[in-house]
Amino acid sequence: MSPRIEPSSGEPNKLKVVIIHQSRTGNTRRAAELIGGAAKATGATVAVRPVTNIDMSELAEADLVFVGTWVDGLILFGQKPGDATKVRGIPKLWNKRVAAFMTHAVNPGNAAARFAGLLEAQGADVVAARSLNRRRLDTEAAEFAAEVLFST
């Protein structure tokens, strides 16, 4: 496990967090917003952006980046990150601590691990990866954010 994430500014509780999402039906966008709210509640500076509107200066200054998409595939097998082409279009995340999240309806399979691998291929230091059930986003997104913010 990576050491605890500390703010690059040296100011306590001033962690800079960027949350990038690719959403098809709105569930992943909603998860991104919930994660952003949980991070903001800790005192972090937070920016939530779709993959089509990334602010390069925010990304460069981020201490932690959450990246989210949805689980694509069949119910019993073949689960994978949704719209991986757009996710691969995110600028390289060299040496950035990244938490990967996905949203799913029924069975995420090993899609979160596959998503983490995709982000690691982009240079990310993946500190956590999880799929969140779209019916329980209110609780699961906040729990995931807390786990990442306080455990890494």
Rosetta blueprint (number, residue, H / E / L):
1 M L
2 S L
3 P L
4 R L
5 I L
6 E L
7 P L
8 S L
9 S L
10 G L
11 E L
12 P L
13 N L
14 K L
15 L L
16 K E
17 V E
18 V E
19 I E
20 I E
21 H E
22 Q L
23 S L
24 R L
25 T L
26 G L
27 N H
28 T H
29 R H
30 R H
31 A H
32 A H
33 E H
34 L H
35 I H
36 G H
37 G H
38 A H
39 A H
40 K H
41 A H
42 T L
43 G L
44 A L
45 T E
46 V E
47 A E
48 V E
49 R E
50 P E
51 V L
52 T L
53 N L
54 I L
55 D L
56 M H
57 S H
58 E H
59 L H
60 A H
61 E H
62 A L
63 D L
64 L E
65 V E
66 F E
67 V E
68 G E
69 T E
70 W E
71 V E
72 D E
73 G L
74 L L
75 I L
76 L L
77 F L
78 G L
79 Q L
80 K E
81 P E
82 G L
83 D L
84 A H
85 T H
86 K H
87 V H
88 R H
89 G L
90 I L
91 P L
92 K L
93 L L
94 W L
95 N L
96 K L
97 R E
98 V E
99 A E
100 A E
101 F E
102 M E
103 T E
104 H E
105 A L
106 V L
107 N L
108 P L
109 G L
110 N L
111 A H
112 A H
113 A H
114 R H
115 F H
116 A H
117 G H
118 L H
119 L H
120 E H
121 A H
122 Q L
123 G L
124 A L
125 D E
126 V E
127 V E
128 A E
129 A E
130 R E
131 S E
132 L E
133 N E
134 R H
135 R H
136 R H
137 L H
138 D H
139 T H
140 E H
141 A H
142 A H
143 E H
144 F H
145 A H
146 A H
147 E H
148 V H
149 L H
150 F H
151 S H
152 T L
